Structure formats: C-alpha cells, structure tokens
Amino acid sequence: MIRVGVAGWDYDDWWGPVYPGAARKGFDALAYLAGYFDAVEVNSSFYRPLPAKVARSWAKRVGHLPDFRFTAKAWRRFTHDREAFSAEEARLAREAPDALAEEGRLGAVLLQFPWSFKRDEASREWLRDVASAFAGLPLVLEVRHASWNVAETYRELSEQGVGFVNVDQPLFRNSLRPSALATASVGYVRIHGRNYHDWFRSDAGRDERYDYLYSAGELEPWSERARAIAQLPGVRDVYVITNNHFGGQEVANAAMLRAMLEGKKARVPPPLFERFRAELSEWAEPAPGP
C-alpha cells in the first residue's frame, strides 16, 4: 500500500490556506487532515520525547480511519547529538512510538540525520547502536550526504532490517541524489523542497528553508519512484511524505502526488483549493463543506 501524507499538522501559517481561518477554538487539526491523507509524520517527537498517553490520544482521534498510520521522527538526541545516550533516554524516546505500535498505528520511526552526518566507521557504529536502542520498531534511515551511496550501506541496512529513505532535496555537489530503493519491508520517500538559496544559509529559519512549491512536472518522477518502490521484493508499505510545509505548500503537493498515484482527482480542503487553484485545478477538487 502506498500512503501519502504530510509532515506535521501544527503550523500557525496553515490557518487560512489549509484550516478554516475562524475555527481555531476546539478545532481538531489532526482529525481534519486525516480525512484527506493516509498518513502523517510526527515532527514534535524530534524535539523532545513524548509520553505514551499523547500518542494514544492521536490514535483515538483517527480511530474512524482504520488504514491511517503515523510515522514519527526519533528524538534528535539520537540523530543530532553524538555523545553516548543512556538506557533511560532510549526508554523515553520509545514511549510514543511503542504506544502507536501497540495501537496498530505505527508505520515507521524516522531516523533523520543531517547533511553533516557522513559515512565513516564512527557513524556506522553509531547507527548500529541507535538501531539496537529502537529494536523491534520499524525503522527508516534518512541520510543526505552522498558518502552513504555505496552498496555496503544498503547491504548493512537490509541486514539490520532498517528501511532507506529516498529524499528530494536541493542538490549540491555532495548531496544524495533521488533514488527508488528499499532495504526493508517499509519503503519511504520524503519531499523536502528545492530551496537552494536558503537550504544551507546559516541564518535561515525553518520556514525559509522549507519554503518551496513543486510543479506537477517536478513531482511526477516521484510518483513513478513510489510505484517502483512498492514493486520491490519484500516491500509491504510505502510512505510518501511532503515536508515543504510553509504556507500549506506541502499539503497542496501531497494532494497532487496522491492524485498522480491514484489516477483520479484528490479531495482537498476548500481553502487549500482556493489558495493553490492554479496548481491544483488539474489534480484536485474542493471537498464539500467549509
């Protein structure tokens, strides 16, 4: 099954272009988005470990959608800090994904490493330790530096049962290029945007770095790659997640990808259709309602 989804759901700049502008009080943004997509990638777990009760509340809010899944970023303590972690830190980091797994809602745990994480023996050992800390959970690895693009990387991931994340990102000399690979039963694609100007700019904020709207022509090769991943031996599920979140752009692009993969127009929130009418008119139609 190919599930298309978005990264996160709690963004102030989504009020208006994604969510009804006057509905903030009592509005369930997660349940609203789940009505349009098959998955959502949890961002908040990257910044701090979350308790099991929070994850169980998410599962309850999408209880009417049996095929909906969550993927969750691992706590940055395991991907951006390189001092030895403790067993207690691992326990805390696992609480939310373990709860989602128990609820039957976990698609993958994303180990997202920065571009500066290059392949060497120390990095390979770190990955082995992290994979051990999250043993039993469906892990997928995102690396962005081209040094990882060697056959041994894919062989080691396959042996560990860790999936490989195929990324779209601004391409510089040592950036990992687009691919259609899978090293475990979960295939994964992440669409980051192609904001070359701000990607490595030291004073660029999160919104600036991920401010990019894809054209249909830029997305169509990724729909083809997602189909190719789904056909690889042993692949059970494929997740296609857009991460160019600023101003609701990732929601528009996720809808376009869903339409490409399903061969029919996607239903989208009416305010989103109005905001991105030029891009969406061929690929989507506004859902009934506000």
Backbone as CSV, one residue per row, in Angstrom:
resi,resn,N_x,N_y,N_z,CA_x,CA_y,CA_z,C_x,C_y,C_z
1,MET,0.845,-1.191,0.000,0.000,0.000,0.000,0.881,1.240,0.000
2,ILE,0.562,2.203,-0.861,1.282,3.474,-0.874,0.448,4.501,-0.118
3,ARG,1.002,5.005,0.957,0.312,6.010,1.760,0.977,7.368,1.540
4,VAL,0.176,8.358,1.202,0.671,9.726,1.013,0.263,10.557,2.210
5,GLY,1.205,11.348,2.729,0.891,12.168,3.881,1.781,13.387,3.970
6,VAL,1.622,14.108,5.068,2.355,15.357,5.291,3.141,15.271,6.579
7,ALA,4.124,16.146,6.704,4.958,16.209,7.908,4.387,17.255,8.846
8,GLY,3.843,16.819,9.968,3.308,17.734,10.971,1.919,18.229,10.636
9,TRP,1.301,18.869,11.620,-0.023,19.449,11.390,-0.250,20.730,12.192
10,ASP,0.697,21.096,13.046,0.503,22.253,13.917,1.387,23.417,13.465
11,TYR,0.902,24.156,12.468,1.636,25.306,11.941,0.712,26.521,11.919
12,ASP,1.171,27.623,12.483,0.348,28.831,12.503,0.002,29.316,11.099
13,ASP,0.938,29.154,10.165,0.703,29.672,8.812,-0.244,28.786,7.991
14,TRP,-0.764,27.715,8.584,-1.752,26.894,7.889,-3.179,27.372,8.112
15,TRP,-3.360,28.272,9.077,-4.700,28.809,9.301,-5.031,29.775,8.176
16,GLY,-6.039,29.434,7.422,-6.390,30.207,6.237,-6.177,29.380,4.991
17,PRO,-4.909,29.038,4.643,-4.707,28.246,3.431,-5.039,26.758,3.565
18,VAL,-5.000,26.207,4.795,-5.307,24.785,4.987,-6.529,24.613,5.886
19,TYR,-6.488,25.228,7.054,-7.582,25.126,8.002,-8.490,26.345,7.893
20,PRO,-9.790,26.160,8.166,-10.698,27.313,8.131,-10.212,28.414,9.072
21,GLY,-10.105,29.613,8.564,-9.454,30.696,9.298,-10.075,31.062,10.620
22,ALA,-11.365,30.825,10.808,-12.031,31.270,12.030,-12.351,30.124,12.977
23,ALA,-11.774,28.968,12.786,-12.215,27.779,13.524,-11.229,27.278,14.568
24,ARG,-10.313,28.097,15.036,-9.247,27.587,15.900,-9.755,26.949,17.185
25,LYS,-10.658,27.558,17.876,-11.104,27.042,19.171,-11.843,25.717,18.999
26,GLY,-11.299,24.680,19.624,-11.924,23.372,19.567,-11.745,22.636,18.257
27,PHE,-10.947,23.182,17.361,-10.749,22.561,16.043,-9.690,21.467,16.151
28,ASP,-9.972,20.278,15.640,-9.033,19.157,15.680,-8.308,19.072,14.335
29,ALA,-7.140,19.705,14.263,-6.393,19.770,13.005,-5.957,18.384,12.543
30,LEU,-5.581,17.526,13.479,-5.140,16.184,13.100,-6.277,15.402,12.453
31,ALA,-7.426,15.365,13.080,-8.557,14.632,12.527,-8.974,15.220,11.184
32,TYR,-8.875,16.531,11.049,-9.216,17.205,9.798,-8.297,16.740,8.673
33,LEU,-6.984,16.761,8.912,-6.033,16.330,7.882,-6.177,14.852,7.556
34,ALA,-6.465,14.050,8.594,-6.582,12.607,8.389,-7.730,12.270,7.447
35,GLY,-8.664,13.187,7.283,-9.738,12.959,6.343,-9.314,13.077,4.890
36,TYR,-8.110,13.602,4.661,-7.632,13.825,3.295,-6.419,12.973,2.918
37,PHE,-5.714,12.449,3.922,-4.483,11.714,3.643,-4.453,10.390,4.397
38,ASP,-3.467,9.562,4.058,-3.362,8.225,4.636,-2.363,8.143,5.773
39,ALA,-1.586,9.210,5.980,-0.535,9.172,6.993,-0.156,10.595,7.381
40,VAL,0.459,10.713,8.535,1.081,11.966,8.933,2.379,11.624,9.656
41,GLU,3.391,12.427,9.405,4.682,12.245,10.052,4.746,13.185,11.254
42,VAL,4.987,12.634,12.424,5.019,13.415,13.658,6.360,14.141,13.761
43,ASN,6.305,15.461,13.854,7.516,16.270,13.993,7.908,16.499,15.440
44,SER,6.918,16.647,16.306,7.199,17.070,17.687,8.075,16.081,18.437
45,SER,8.038,14.800,18.055,8.858,13.793,18.724,10.343,13.976,18.444
46,PHE,10.681,14.787,17.449,12.078,15.088,17.147,12.687,16.011,18.210
47,TYR,11.875,16.893,18.767,12.377,17.919,19.671,12.414,17.480,21.130
48,ARG,11.581,16.529,21.479,11.545,16.042,22.857,10.831,14.697,22.872
49,PRO,11.155,13.842,23.837,10.420,12.578,23.938,9.002,12.838,24.419
50,LEU,8.055,12.118,23.852,6.648,12.331,24.179,6.104,11.136,24.962
51,PRO,5.219,11.383,25.923,4.671,10.275,26.713,3.697,9.433,25.906
52,ALA,3.521,8.205,26.347,2.638,7.273,25.645,1.218,7.795,25.551
53,LYS,0.745,8.501,26.576,-0.647,8.957,26.578,-0.928,9.943,25.440
54,VAL,0.088,10.711,25.036,-0.086,11.635,23.911,-0.291,10.845,22.628
55,ALA,0.533,9.835,22.415,0.408,9.016,21.211,-0.926,8.283,21.180
56,ARG,-1.374,7.814,22.321,-2.662,7.118,22.357,-3.811,8.071,22.039
57,SER,-3.665,9.327,22.429,-4.704,10.302,22.096,-4.750,10.555,20.596
58,TRP,-3.583,10.566,19.943,-3.570,10.714,18.479,-4.304,9.540,17.828
59,ALA,-3.989,8.342,18.290,-4.624,7.154,17.709,-6.141,7.210,17.880
60,LYS,-6.587,7.690,19.013,-8.023,7.780,19.274,-8.692,8.773,18.325
61,ARG,-7.992,9.851,18.020,-8.573,10.904,17.173,-8.725,10.477,15.709
62,VAL,-8.026,9.428,15.310,-8.186,8.909,13.945,-8.789,7.512,13.968
63,GLY,-9.470,7.199,15.052,-9.995,5.855,15.236,-10.987,5.415,14.187
64,HIS,-11.618,6.380,13.517,-12.606,6.052,12.489,-11.972,5.749,11.137
65,LEU,-10.647,5.796,11.065,-9.931,5.583,9.803,-8.964,4.408,9.976
66,PRO,-9.400,3.194,9.718,-8.589,2.016,10.046,-7.268,1.926,9.296
67,ASP,-7.144,2.536,8.123,-5.915,2.431,7.340,-4.934,3.574,7.598
68,PHE,-5.313,4.528,8.427,-4.444,5.672,8.676,-3.278,5.270,9.578
69,ARG,-2.082,5.790,9.254,-0.886,5.480,10.033,-0.101,6.736,10.380
70,PHE,0.641,6.630,11.474,1.582,7.663,11.874,2.999,7.171,11.623
71,THR,3.844,8.053,11.156,5.274,7.826,11.256,5.800,8.900,12.207
72,ALA,6.906,8.643,12.855,7.369,9.568,13.887,8.877,9.737,13.810
73,LYS,9.327,10.972,13.848,10.758,11.237,13.906,11.299,10.830,15.269
74,ALA,12.445,10.188,15.260,13.125,9.878,16.513,13.645,11.160,17.151
75,TRP,13.702,11.178,18.453,14.235,12.298,19.229,15.632,12.656,18.717
76,ARG,15.866,13.934,18.518,17.122,14.400,17.946,18.331,14.020,18.799
77,ARG,18.114,13.652,20.038,19.204,13.166,20.902,19.948,11.998,20.240
78,PHE,19.247,11.254,19.387,19.829,10.067,18.766,20.366,10.329,17.360
79,THR,20.085,11.492,16.810,20.489,11.765,15.431,21.347,13.017,15.271
80,HIS,21.239,13.950,16.203,21.984,15.197,16.073,22.976,15.417,17.214
81,ASP,22.900,14.645,18.267,23.884,14.677,19.348,24.707,13.397,19.267
82,ARG,26.000,13.520,19.446,26.843,12.346,19.251,27.575,11.917,20.529
83,GLU,27.017,12.266,21.693,27.535,11.732,22.941,26.689,10.526,23.335
84,ALA,27.315,9.562,23.981,26.639,8.313,24.310,25.319,8.570,25.036
85,PHE,24.266,7.874,24.606,22.957,8.030,25.240,22.757,6.928,26.273
86,SER,21.838,7.178,27.176,21.595,6.239,28.275,20.397,5.347,27.974
87,ALA,20.268,4.286,28.740,19.112,3.400,28.606,17.828,4.144,28.950
88,GLU,17.896,5.069,29.899,16.709,5.842,30.256,16.290,6.764,29.113
89,GLU,17.251,7.365,28.430,16.918,8.203,27.275,16.266,7.375,26.174
90,ALA,16.760,6.178,25.974,16.155,5.303,24.969,14.731,4.926,25.365
91,ARG,14.531,4.655,26.653,13.172,4.314,27.118,12.209,5.474,26.877
92,LEU,12.647,6.687,27.192,11.792,7.856,26.998,11.484,8.075,25.520
93,ALA,12.503,7.905,24.673,12.322,8.129,23.238,11.373,7.112,22.618
94,ARG,11.274,5.934,23.215,10.440,4.862,22.660,8.988,4.928,23.117
95,GLU,8.699,5.710,24.138,7.347,5.672,24.711,6.266,5.916,23.673
96,ALA,6.362,6.993,22.934,5.318,7.332,21.962,5.253,6.330,20.813
97,PRO,6.382,6.017,20.153,6.274,5.032,19.071,5.841,3.652,19.539
98,ASP,6.262,3.234,20.730,5.803,1.944,21.243,4.289,1.958,21.441
99,ALA,3.767,3.089,21.947,2.316,3.195,22.143,1.582,3.156,20.814
100,LEU,2.103,3.859,19.811,1.476,3.817,18.483,1.507,2.406,17.903
101,ALA,2.612,1.696,18.122,2.707,0.317,17.640,1.668,-0.566,18.331
102,GLU,1.497,-0.378,19.625,0.510,-1.169,20.366,-0.908,-0.885,19.884
103,GLU,-1.140,0.333,19.422,-2.457,0.713,18.900,-2.636,0.291,17.441
104,GLY,-1.593,-0.284,16.843,-1.666,-0.687,15.445,-1.613,0.480,14.481
105,ARG,-0.991,1.585,14.904,-0.993,2.809,14.100,0.395,3.261,13.656
106,LEU,1.435,2.537,14.006,2.790,2.975,13.681,3.234,2.450,12.331
107,GLY,3.589,3.378,11.436,4.132,2.970,10.150,5.634,2.858,10.153
108,ALA,6.311,3.821,10.809,7.772,3.815,10.837,8.267,4.820,11.869
109,VAL,9.474,4.584,12.339,10.215,5.564,13.143,11.338,6.081,12.264
110,LEU,11.357,7.388,12.062,12.310,8.015,11.154,13.562,8.471,11.894
111,LEU,14.698,7.926,11.492,15.995,8.392,11.983,16.516,9.396,10.964
112,GLN,16.303,10.677,11.242,16.658,11.730,10.291,17.982,12.371,10.691
113,PHE,19.015,12.111,9.898,20.329,12.673,10.168,20.600,13.870,9.260
114,PRO,21.403,14.802,9.731,21.707,15.988,8.916,22.721,15.684,7.819
115,TRP,22.879,16.633,6.911,23.836,16.509,5.812,25.255,16.300,6.334
116,SER,25.550,16.858,7.505,26.898,16.760,8.085,27.236,15.355,8.581
117,PHE,26.254,14.467,8.651,26.473,13.088,9.100,26.982,12.283,7.915
118,LYS,28.290,12.128,7.848,28.918,11.463,6.705,29.304,10.028,7.071
119,ARG,29.467,9.220,6.056,29.753,7.807,6.293,31.218,7.596,6.668
120,ASP,31.425,7.098,7.859,32.727,6.636,8.309,32.464,5.563,9.370
121,GLU,33.505,4.989,9.909,33.309,3.883,10.840,32.580,4.315,12.101
122,ALA,32.878,5.528,12.605,32.205,6.016,13.804,30.707,6.191,13.557
123,SER,30.355,6.713,12.387,28.939,6.903,12.059,28.232,5.554,11.910
124,ARG,28.880,4.595,11.307,28.275,3.275,11.141,28.052,2.617,12.502
125,GLU,29.001,2.784,13.411,28.837,2.234,14.756,27.692,2.931,15.489
126,TRP,27.595,4.251,15.319,26.509,5.000,15.947,25.151,4.482,15.458
127,LEU,25.049,4.254,14.162,23.802,3.741,13.611,23.456,2.369,14.188
128,ARG,24.437,1.540,14.332,24.172,0.219,14.914,23.648,0.346,16.340
129,ASP,24.224,1.259,17.112,23.784,1.459,18.496,22.358,2.014,18.554
130,VAL,22.057,2.958,17.659,20.714,3.538,17.633,19.692,2.490,17.214
131,ALA,20.025,1.705,16.183,19.110,0.653,15.744,18.847,-0.343,16.873
132,SER,19.855,-0.629,17.666,19.684,-1.537,18.800,18.762,-0.931,19.854
133,ALA,18.899,0.381,20.085,18.063,1.059,21.082,16.591,1.044,20.685
134,PHE,16.315,1.048,19.376,14.939,1.055,18.882,14.529,-0.300,18.311
135,ALA,15.195,-1.348,18.734,14.928,-2.685,18.208,13.462,-3.059,18.382
136,GLY,12.912,-3.709,17.347,11.524,-4.135,17.396,10.565,-3.152,16.764
137,LEU,11.032,-1.947,16.475,10.212,-0.939,15.814,10.611,-0.836,14.340
138,PRO,9.685,-0.484,13.460,10.023,-0.338,12.036,10.819,0.952,11.808
139,LEU,12.107,0.821,11.611,12.987,1.980,11.470,13.257,2.290,10.007
140,VAL,13.358,3.580,9.699,13.812,4.022,8.377,14.871,5.097,8.582
141,LEU,15.883,5.058,7.751,17.037,5.941,7.891,17.066,6.982,6.785
142,GLU,17.162,8.257,7.195,17.392,9.330,6.234,18.787,9.902,6.430
143,VAL,19.603,9.786,5.411,20.902,10.456,5.345,20.886,11.314,4.089
144,ARG,21.654,12.382,4.096,21.584,13.340,2.990,22.910,13.516,2.263
145,HIS,23.983,12.958,2.808,25.298,13.132,2.200,25.596,11.963,1.274
146,ALA,26.200,12.257,0.123,26.435,11.250,-0.912,27.417,10.157,-0.494
147,SER,28.167,10.362,0.571,29.111,9.335,1.012,28.407,8.035,1.397
148,TRP,27.100,8.103,1.699,26.353,6.904,2.069,25.918,6.081,0.856
149,ASN,26.047,6.641,-0.316,25.560,5.957,-1.515,26.579,4.933,-2.017
150,VAL,26.737,3.883,-1.232,27.602,2.765,-1.611,26.849,1.478,-1.306
151,ALA,27.189,0.430,-2.021,26.456,-0.830,-1.887,26.469,-1.348,-0.456
152,GLU,27.562,-1.126,0.255,27.665,-1.651,1.618,26.626,-1.023,2.537
153,THR,26.289,0.251,2.329,25.255,0.897,3.140,23.943,0.135,3.028
154,TYR,23.538,-0.151,1.806,22.247,-0.806,1.587,22.263,-2.249,2.087
155,ARG,23.416,-2.897,1.961,23.520,-4.260,2.480,23.397,-4.265,4.000
156,GLU,24.086,-3.349,4.682,24.029,-3.291,6.138,22.625,-2.948,6.632
157,LEU,21.964,-2.011,5.965,20.595,-1.667,6.365,19.669,-2.869,6.197
158,SER,19.821,-3.578,5.099,18.992,-4.758,4.863,19.221,-5.809,5.946
159,GLU,20.473,-6.010,6.328,20.786,-6.983,7.381,20.186,-6.579,8.713
160,GLN,20.107,-5.267,8.967,19.561,-4.766,10.231,18.046,-4.600,10.191
161,GLY,17.446,-4.767,9.011,16.011,-4.579,8.886,15.596,-3.124,8.955
162,VAL,16.488,-2.222,8.569,16.223,-0.781,8.602,15.938,-0.307,7.178
163,GLY,14.851,0.424,6.993,14.493,0.929,5.685,15.331,2.134,5.284
164,PHE,15.390,2.381,3.988,16.138,3.514,3.445,15.162,4.580,2.971
165,VAL,15.444,5.840,3.336,14.582,6.945,2.941,15.116,7.582,1.663
166,ASN,14.285,7.620,0.647,14.605,8.267,-0.621,14.196,9.729,-0.527
167,VAL,15.137,10.641,-0.730,14.873,12.051,-0.464,14.935,12.899,-1.725
168,ASP,14.092,13.922,-1.735,14.218,15.004,-2.705,14.661,16.225,-1.914
169,GLN,15.775,16.795,-2.296,16.364,17.924,-1.585,17.144,18.767,-2.594
170,PRO,17.498,19.995,-2.226,18.358,20.769,-3.127,19.661,20.022,-3.367
171,LEU,20.070,19.915,-4.597,21.240,19.115,-4.948,22.479,19.987,-5.069
172,PHE,23.420,19.727,-4.190,24.743,20.329,-4.257,25.744,19.214,-4.576
173,ARG,27.007,19.525,-4.578,27.995,18.561,-5.062,27.946,17.230,-4.314
174,ASN,27.803,17.260,-2.992,27.834,16.030,-2.210,26.469,15.658,-1.635
175,SER,25.416,16.112,-2.294,24.070,15.761,-1.844,23.666,14.398,-2.388
176,LEU,22.946,13.642,-1.568,22.414,12.372,-2.027,21.358,12.625,-3.098
177,ARG,21.460,11.918,-4.192,20.566,12.116,-5.339,19.251,11.345,-5.169
178,PRO,18.230,11.687,-5.979,16.974,10.934,-5.948,17.197,9.455,-6.226
179,SER,16.377,8.618,-5.601,16.524,7.173,-5.734,15.160,6.513,-5.568
180,ALA,15.136,5.221,-5.819,13.920,4.425,-5.631,14.341,3.086,-5.029
181,LEU,14.803,3.136,-3.790,15.386,1.983,-3.115,14.577,1.592,-1.889
182,ALA,14.677,0.333,-1.521,14.096,-0.145,-0.271,15.018,-1.206,0.302
183,THR,15.234,-1.159,1.610,16.098,-2.134,2.271,15.358,-2.898,3.372
184,ALA,14.051,-2.674,3.474,13.236,-3.361,4.475,11.805,-3.418,3.953
185,SER,10.895,-3.880,4.771,9.512,-4.030,4.319,8.791,-2.697,4.198
186,VAL,9.347,-1.643,4.795,8.768,-0.307,4.682,9.601,0.521,3.714
187,GLY,8.964,1.011,2.650,9.602,1.950,1.746,9.232,3.368,2.148
188,TYR,10.126,4.322,1.893,9.869,5.674,2.398,10.432,6.705,1.424
189,VAL,9.625,7.748,1.192,10.027,8.886,0.362,9.751,10.154,1.152
190,ARG,10.712,11.090,1.148,10.494,12.396,1.791,10.808,13.497,0.782
191,ILE,9.863,14.422,0.660,9.940,15.506,-0.309,10.178,16.804,0.461
192,HIS,11.402,17.333,0.392,11.791,18.466,1.229,11.632,19.835,0.577
193,GLY,11.552,19.895,-0.738,11.616,21.171,-1.432,12.993,21.354,-2.059
194,ARG,13.094,22.378,-2.879,14.359,22.625,-3.585,14.773,24.090,-3.447
195,ASN,14.728,24.557,-2.209,15.073,25.951,-1.944,16.595,26.062,-1.820
196,TYR,17.248,26.174,-2.954,18.715,26.210,-2.982,19.271,27.402,-2.204
197,HIS,18.595,28.524,-2.278,19.123,29.754,-1.697,19.228,29.667,-0.180
198,ASP,18.247,29.023,0.474,18.185,29.039,1.940,18.564,27.717,2.597
199,TRP,18.795,26.668,1.822,18.985,25.332,2.403,20.161,25.282,3.374
200,PHE,21.274,25.863,2.993,22.460,25.850,3.856,22.784,27.226,4.443
201,ARG,21.902,28.192,4.249,22.151,29.534,4.795,22.030,29.485,6.314
202,SER,23.091,29.864,7.025,23.163,29.668,8.472,22.087,30.419,9.236
203,ASP,21.656,31.565,8.724,20.660,32.350,9.454,19.244,32.120,8.936
204,ALA,19.053,31.109,8.081,17.714,30.811,7.568,16.922,30.042,8.623
205,GLY,15.687,30.451,8.845,14.821,29.744,9.768,14.177,28.542,9.108
206,ARG,13.448,27.779,9.900,12.797,26.574,9.379,11.852,26.912,8.236
207,ASP,11.044,27.953,8.412,10.074,28.300,7.383,10.758,28.698,6.079
208,GLU,11.839,29.436,6.180,12.558,29.857,4.975,13.166,28.660,4.253
209,ARG,13.753,27.751,5.006,14.444,26.620,4.390,13.474,25.716,3.622
210,TYR,12.254,25.576,4.137,11.295,24.662,3.522,10.205,25.394,2.744
211,ASP,10.503,26.594,2.299,9.559,27.385,1.511,9.778,27.075,0.033
212,TYR,8.975,26.148,-0.486,9.102,25.749,-1.886,7.813,25.061,-2.315
213,LEU,7.340,25.402,-3.486,6.152,24.772,-4.056,6.556,24.035,-5.331
214,TYR,6.326,22.728,-5.349,6.675,21.907,-6.515,5.648,22.073,-7.625
215,SER,6.135,21.991,-8.845,5.253,21.892,-10.002,4.887,20.431,-10.215
216,ALA,3.857,20.198,-11.022,3.474,18.825,-11.334,4.613,18.085,-12.029
217,GLY,5.320,18.784,-12.902,6.426,18.151,-13.611,7.544,17.707,-12.693
218,GLU,7.741,18.418,-11.588,8.774,18.029,-10.620,8.314,16.856,-9.758
219,LEU,7.017,16.721,-9.552,6.504,15.655,-8.689,6.282,14.338,-9.416
220,GLU,5.977,14.391,-10.686,5.630,13.164,-11.405,6.713,12.089,-11.345
221,PRO,8.017,12.437,-11.450,9.032,11.382,-11.295,8.979,10.711,-9.925
222,TRP,8.541,11.443,-8.901,8.464,10.835,-7.572,7.264,9.903,-7.449
223,SER,6.190,10.196,-8.153,5.083,9.236,-8.153,5.534,7.940,-8.827
224,GLU,6.338,8.060,-9.875,6.862,6.875,-10.553,7.828,6.107,-9.643
225,ARG,8.651,6.837,-8.901,9.575,6.154,-7.981,8.801,5.447,-6.865
226,ALA,7.754,6.073,-6.362,6.964,5.434,-5.309,6.355,4.128,-5.804
227,ARG,5.855,4.135,-7.026,5.318,2.890,-7.601,6.411,1.842,-7.750
228,ALA,7.594,2.277,-8.169,8.702,1.331,-8.337,9.111,0.726,-7.002
229,ILE,9.147,1.540,-5.951,9.492,1.037,-4.614,8.471,0.004,-4.160
230,ALA,7.194,0.297,-4.412,6.129,-0.619,-3.990,6.237,-1.979,-4.660
231,GLN,6.897,-2.050,-5.819,7.033,-3.305,-6.550,8.279,-4.096,-6.167
232,LEU,9.130,-3.524,-5.317,10.359,-4.222,-4.951,10.047,-5.420,-4.059
233,PRO,10.830,-6.479,-4.165,10.586,-7.678,-3.354,10.614,-7.362,-1.855
234,GLY,9.631,-7.860,-1.137,9.600,-7.730,0.313,8.987,-6.447,0.830
235,VAL,8.679,-5.488,-0.040,8.105,-4.220,0.423,6.619,-4.403,0.688
236,ARG,6.203,-4.010,1.871,4.806,-4.156,2.277,4.056,-2.824,2.192
237,ASP,4.684,-1.764,2.666,4.068,-0.438,2.680,5.071,0.593,2.198
238,VAL,4.562,1.626,1.532,5.384,2.745,1.103,4.745,4.032,1.630
239,TYR,5.580,4.881,2.216,5.120,6.181,2.707,5.755,7.277,1.861
240,VAL,4.914,8.184,1.387,5.375,9.338,0.622,4.972,10.568,1.419
241,ILE,5.959,11.264,1.986,5.703,12.373,2.907,6.282,13.660,2.337
242,THR,5.444,14.683,2.245,5.927,16.001,1.830,6.317,16.801,3.075
243,ASN,7.407,17.559,2.960,7.946,18.288,4.114,8.187,19.767,3.803
244,ASN,7.736,20.232,2.652,7.862,21.652,2.289,6.663,22.411,2.857
245,HIS,6.644,22.505,4.186,5.412,22.823,4.906,4.932,24.259,4.776
246,PHE,5.824,25.203,4.512,5.489,26.618,4.694,4.249,27.027,3.879
247,GLY,3.316,27.676,4.549,2.125,28.197,3.896,1.185,27.145,3.353
248,GLY,1.323,25.899,3.810,0.459,24.824,3.328,0.903,24.212,2.016
249,GLN,2.114,24.575,1.549,2.567,24.061,0.264,2.691,22.545,0.257
250,GLU,3.124,21.970,1.387,3.266,20.516,1.413,1.911,19.822,1.286
251,VAL,0.856,20.449,1.758,-0.472,19.846,1.653,-0.925,19.831,0.192
252,ALA,-0.701,20.947,-0.502,-1.039,21.004,-1.925,-0.245,19.972,-2.713
253,ASN,1.059,19.880,-2.451,1.885,18.934,-3.193,1.565,17.489,-2.843
254,ALA,1.198,17.217,-1.580,0.786,15.859,-1.216,-0.487,15.465,-1.953
255,ALA,-1.416,16.397,-2.084,-2.647,16.112,-2.823,-2.346,15.813,-4.283
256,MET,-1.419,16.549,-4.866,-1.048,16.299,-6.254,-0.436,14.916,-6.404
257,LEU,0.438,14.548,-5.488,1.049,13.226,-5.541,0.004,12.120,-5.378
258,ARG,-0.932,12.342,-4.476,-1.973,11.333,-4.290,-2.781,11.149,-5.571
259,ALA,-3.105,12.252,-6.234,-3.856,12.167,-7.482,-3.059,11.423,-8.549
260,MET,-1.767,11.691,-8.634,-0.922,11.011,-9.609,-0.876,9.507,-9.347
261,LEU,-0.808,9.133,-8.088,-0.698,7.723,-7.733,-2.019,6.983,-7.873
262,GLU,-3.137,7.675,-7.621,-4.435,7.010,-7.649,-5.144,7.156,-8.991
263,GLY,-4.656,8.056,-9.840,-5.261,8.230,-11.146,-6.606,8.919,-11.126
264,LYS,-6.861,9.705,-10.108,-8.103,10.469,-10.029,-7.860,11.707,-9.173
265,LYS,-8.735,12.685,-9.306,-8.563,13.917,-8.554,-8.688,13.660,-7.045
266,ALA,-7.813,14.308,-6.302,-7.850,14.206,-4.851,-8.819,15.238,-4.279
267,ARG,-9.458,14.891,-3.185,-10.280,15.856,-2.460,-9.375,16.652,-1.519
268,VAL,-9.562,17.950,-1.498,-8.725,18.810,-0.660,-9.599,19.790,0.100
269,PRO,-9.063,20.348,1.198,-9.828,21.370,1.915,-10.147,22.542,0.997
270,PRO,-11.359,23.050,1.052,-11.730,24.171,0.176,-10.783,25.361,0.242
271,PRO,-10.327,25.791,1.440,-9.396,26.935,1.432,-8.086,26.630,0.729
272,LEU,-7.642,25.376,0.773,-6.408,24.999,0.086,-6.597,25.101,-1.429
273,PHE,-7.751,24.643,-1.898,-8.009,24.708,-3.333,-8.015,26.154,-3.814
274,GLU,-8.600,27.038,-3.021,-8.628,28.447,-3.403,-7.234,29.054,-3.400
275,ARG,-6.439,28.706,-2.416,-5.086,29.263,-2.300,-4.191,28.784,-3.434
276,PHE,-4.316,27.521,-3.846,-3.433,26.939,-4.858,-4.229,26.489,-6.091
277,ARG,-5.215,27.261,-6.453,-6.097,26.878,-7.557,-5.305,26.593,-8.843
278,ALA,-4.333,27.420,-9.168,-3.590,27.244,-10.413,-2.857,25.905,-10.436
279,GLU,-2.293,25.521,-9.297,-1.530,24.270,-9.236,-2.449,23.048,-9.097
280,LEU,-3.583,23.224,-8.421,-4.414,22.081,-8.065,-5.542,21.781,-9.038
281,SER,-5.891,22.708,-9.909,-7.103,22.533,-10.711,-7.088,21.247,-11.528
282,GLU,-5.924,20.810,-12.003,-5.847,19.569,-12.781,-5.866,18.330,-11.906
283,TRP,-5.499,18.477,-10.616,-5.231,17.316,-9.780,-6.187,17.141,-8.612
284,ALA,-6.972,18.146,-8.290,-7.775,18.076,-7.078,-9.096,18.820,-7.256
285,GLU,-9.996,18.568,-6.319,-11.258,19.269,-6.257,-11.580,19.558,-4.799
286,PRO,-12.232,20.675,-4.535,-12.528,21.005,-3.139,-13.579,20.062,-2.563
287,ALA,-13.356,19.652,-1.327,-14.324,18.800,-0.651,-15.549,19.624,-0.267
288,PRO,-16.695,18.993,-0.156,-17.877,19.722,0.314,-17.659,20.234,1.738
289,GLY,-18.266,21.328,2.048,-18.172,21.852,3.404,-17.344,23.102,3.467
290,PRO,-17.079,23.587,4.714,-16.368,24.860,4.886,-14.910,24.778,4.474
